[in-house]
Amino acid sequence: MIFKDYEKILFAGDSVTDMGSANPVGEGLFDALGNGYVREIENLLSACYPEVLTRVVNAGISGNTSRTLLERFERDVISQSPDWVSICIGINDVWRQFDLPQVNDQVTPEEYSRNIEKMISMLKNKVKGVFIASPYYIEPNRNDPMRKRMDEYTAICRDLSEKHGCVFIDFQLMFENYCKSRHSAYIAWDRVHPNRVGALLMAREFLKHCDFDYEHKII
């Protein structure tokens, strides 16, 4: 596994990261980490690698776009001195274009790309690694208007990850593959906010990129 003793893994994002965590930054026992994929990641790390004392931190805030996350990035991410940072943002950037299309301050793909790249640049030479997780809409029909738009933002994450040597985590593709067997309502009624099953799926997808071994021998 890539994480070592006492390394801090910070997750930055919106409501799907937040999921009821302590704000602006949550860490520790009980509900401080929220009840989403960040909590599941911490659970799996503790259960499978009890000898590795990692620190998992939740810096997700419900309602954030890439613009508002960038505005607080210095305070809630950089100042925490993390060893690893995961960024999962963009759902609200797209969602607001559909539920509030009359509002004038939409985050365009061009601005979204600038915002994500700025976050990556702020982390350069400060952390051991950066994970860029795709935004998603749990709709397997790629011709659905919101899914189609979300795919544009996912492509931006993929391209920036390749450009800057970040680890790309494709939550959108993972959910699409899951929906080949079960309807999206099984994991998220609004196709965005995952229940416990959806959170576990996200945690597993993240840990796939961390040399995580479920059969790791506990010393």
PADO-736375 format. One record per residue (C-alpha): residue number from 1; x, y, z. Coordinates in steps of 0.001 Angstrom, whole numbers, m for minus. Layout:
BEGIN
  num       px       py       pz
  NUM        X        Y        Z
...
END
This chain:
BEGIN
  num       px       py       pz
    1        0        0        0
    2     1224     3485     m820
    3      226     5143     2471
    4     2673     5053     5377
    5     2512     5609     9134
    6     1123     8996    10194
    7      630    10241     6645
    8    m2331    12544     6216
    9    m4736    11840     3357
   10    m7032    14793     2732
   11   m10220    14607      668
   12   m11472    17886     m803
   13   m14817    18211    m2520
   14   m18530    18947    m2318
   15   m21504    17195     m692
   16   m20621    13689    m1897
   17   m17321    14066      m35
   18   m18792    15995     2899
   19   m21739    13686     3716
   20   m22305    15247     7127
   21   m18663    15654     8154
   22   m17391    18338    10499
   23   m16847    21579     8575
   24   m14693    23047     7261
   25   m12374    20120     8058
   26   m13304    16892     9796
   27   m11023    14291    11334
   28   m11269    11744    14111
   29   m13947     9642    15753
   30   m17699     9272    15311
   31   m19253    11452    12584
   32   m16357    13879    12035
   33   m15524    12130     8748
   34   m19142    12046     7623
   35   m20972     8987     6370
   36   m19788     8744     2785
   37   m16890     7291      840
   38   m14270     9059     2978
   39   m15584     7230     6048
   40   m15527     3933     4125
   41   m11934     4499     3023
   42   m10878     5135     6608
   43   m12766     2015     7719
   44   m11050     m184     5136
   45    m7607     1238     5868
   46    m8071      615     9589
   47    m9558    m2855     9127
   48    m7063    m4191     6583
   49    m3926    m2308     7639
   50    m4226    m1786    11423
   51     m458    m1470    11754
   52     m419     1611     9474
   53    m1644     4665    11378
   54    m2918     6845     8565
   55    m4752    10129     9143
   56    m7845    10611     6999
   57    m9241    14141     6759
   58   m12508    15281     5174
   59   m12445    18771     3660
   60   m15651    18437     1673
   61   m18349    21106     1950
   62   m21835    20622      565
   63   m22751    22890    m2330
   64   m19196    23673    m3389
   65   m18295    24163    m7016
   66   m14729    24149    m8280
   67   m14835    27935    m7897
   68   m15801    27912    m4221
   69   m13417    25049    m3431
   70   m10586    27011    m5011
   71   m11481    30054    m2899
   72   m10947    28053      314
   73    m8172    25798     m953
   74    m5365    27573      887
   75    m7263    27563     4182
   76    m8761    24074     4118
   77    m6235    22090     2088
   78    m2775    23665     1847
   79    m2680    24864     5464
   80    m3492    21338     6681
   81      m88    20139     5389
   82    m1406    16878     3928
   83      820    14185     2460
   84    m1790    13146     m107
   85    m4739    15069    m1540
   86    m7806    13804    m3355
   87    m9952    16312    m5250
   88   m13486    15330    m6250
   89   m15362    18387    m7479
   90   m17530    19367   m10432
   91   m20959    17883    m9814
   92   m22407    21248    m8775
   93   m20572    22975   m11622
   94   m22727    20889   m13971
   95   m25871    20483   m11864
   96   m26425    24238   m11542
   97   m26546    24456   m15338
   98   m29676    22271   m15214
   99   m31523    23160   m12017
  100   m30626    26882   m12115
  101   m30004    27610   m15802
  102   m31244    31198   m15377
  103   m28393    32056   m12995
  104   m25594    33978   m14659
  105   m22533    32680   m12798
  106   m22273    29150   m14189
  107   m18889    27442   m14064
  108   m18066    26782   m17703
  109   m15771    23932   m18807
  110   m13066    26522   m19483
  111   m13255    27942   m15969
  112   m13520    24459   m14479
  113   m10294    23458   m16203
  114    m8534    26578   m14905
  115    m9804    25973   m11365
  116    m8659    22343   m11226
  117    m5291    23182   m12747
  118    m4807    25968   m10216
  119    m5466    23543    m7348
  120    m2973    21090    m8776
  121     m360    23834    m9140
  122     m907    24920    m5518
  123      m61    21381    m4398
  124     3072    21042    m6527
  125     6131    20030    m4480
  126     4001    20070    m1315
  127     2508    16562    m1329
  128     3512    13024    m2240
  129      622    12605    m4643
  130    m2629    14067    m5957
  131    m5752    12124    m6884
  132    m8215    13714    m9290
  133   m11589    11985    m9086
  134   m14135    12559   m11803
  135   m17448    14246   m11119
  136   m20327    11971   m12042
  137   m24033    11587   m12716
  138   m25300     8066   m12080
  139   m27078     7778   m15413
  140   m25876     5044   m17789
  141   m27423     6710   m20860
  142   m24573     8792   m22247
  143   m27033    10783   m24384
  144   m28869    12105   m21334
  145   m28196    15897   m21401
  146   m26780    16133   m17897
  147   m24714    12950   m18270
  148   m23386    14213   m21599
  149   m22366    17512   m20017
  150   m20808    15748   m17024
  151   m18666    13690   m19385
  152   m17078    16920   m20653
  153   m15939    17742   m17112
  154   m14754    14188   m16549
  155   m12625    14455   m19690
  156   m11051    17630   m18308
  157   m10085    15763   m15115
  158    m8595    12934   m17143
  159    m6586    15288   m19349
  160    m5259    17364   m16443
  161    m4302    14212   m14544
  162    m2255    13024   m17499
  163     m702    16451   m17979
  164      393    16850   m14349
  165     1070    13249   m13312
  166    m1923    12956   m10991
  167    m3826     9735   m10325
  168    m7140     9795   m12187
  169   m10109     8034   m10574
  170   m13054     7540   m12911
  171   m16090     7406   m10639
  172   m18334     8023   m13645
  173   m17178     4872   m15460
  174   m17339     2847   m12258
  175   m20974     3812   m11667
  176   m21831     3218   m15328
  177   m20481     m328   m15095
  178   m22409     m946   m11871
  179   m25629      182   m13548
  180   m25281    m2646   m16058
  181   m26468    m4895   m13225
  182   m28574    m2628   m11009
  183   m30599      542   m11470
  184   m29104     3796   m10213
  185   m31948     4106    m7672
  186   m30341     1228    m5777
  187   m27417     3462    m4813
  188   m28641     7071    m5211
  189   m32227     8270    m5631
  190   m31122    11614    m7070
  191   m28344     9951    m9116
  192   m25746    11993    m7238
  193   m25655    11420    m3470
  194   m24706     7792    m2803
  195   m26094     5654      m24
  196   m23837     3293     1935
  197   m23565      900    m1006
  198   m22562     3738    m3321
  199   m20075     5057     m771
  200   m18459     1624     m528
  201   m18223     1421    m4315
  202   m16442     4785    m4370
  203   m14072     3735    m1594
  204   m13169      544    m3424
  205   m12571     2457    m6652
  206   m10272     4901    m4867
  207    m8281     2184    m3103
  208    m7753      321    m6386
  209    m5250     3062    m7186
  210    m3401     2780    m3865
  211    m1911     m732    m4086
  212    m4502    m1741    m1515
  213    m4634    m5461     m709
  214    m7810    m6794      920
  215    m5910    m9977     1788
  216    m3076    m8093     3453
  217    m1675   m10179     6280
  218    m2243    m8466     9589
  219      940    m8618    11623
END
